[in-house]
């Protein structure tokens, strides 16, 4: 599909709406749509997403600011209608052949009412692109904007449902406000929140992003991390068996073992095969990720560090340890620690870890993990953000269906 996004300004202009618009454009482009941004200010920052600068749709365009002074006093200046026509013609030329126009805040705020009126006119024409009005703020329900609003045209365009358009708000609270303002049924208004670019926020490099996608971690929870080499003293069969029991209660739980076979004992290759066999026997293919299979030489330290940022908990099942660097790394990464009760590990983690014996029943260890995480509000919020509020998740769950009917 051909999709245009409209706002007063676009990146590199800094602002919340500009960020949302940019992320939506990126998601649409990634999905294979032809995407174009129409804005009064901005620059093309991504070759897949051209930015057409139409100065008259800027909220700070000199004639718009001058006209706004009159409109804020309840007076419609003589130049209003001619400017509406000019903007309408410019947008129609720029949006020729488009299937959708996603309009951010222009039908919500009185920042450029000539633009609002132009888009309303376009929305009512046959064969025009379909419009999605995306409301972040609502002038008519916000006290700070009341002095700018008056009964009648064009101010009423901000509180009147436009025939044939889709209405989107960013929160349930906004949906209630818009429904009351426009006397619309709740079901006619979609709620699509703003989100996060998780990879950018966490500073993930391309390799970590690829692992995250290929291992399907976006829907996994909890993600348990065992950043160790494959040696028998790490007792990793206990970690695998524990995951099998944990998935009886938390079916999306996964285990990531980052290391390759230990370099100094040739029998460690047999240990890898043993773990692969146990994984198959327990039906955990796709849930236990042995990264040594993918990277026999081992991951770079920087990539392992990024797995700490993605994980929900550290799981160490060792029978023997001389120190325990992963405990320190987990501390800096704010990860809960689940580990065997060995003196070196206890000396590092103290009361900050959940301990078990290397000979404990996997069902018991799984219960410890589930109980700890069920009471951890940081974990609960992290999983919710990962599954519901990343832009990838928002696009897949909410924006795709919006464009399909």
Order of alpha helices (4+ residues) and beta strands (2+ residues): beta-alpha-beta-beta-alpha-alpha-beta-alpha-beta-beta-alpha-beta-alpha-alpha-beta-alpha-beta-alpha-beta-alpha-alpha-beta-alpha-beta-alpha-beta-alpha-alpha-alpha-alpha
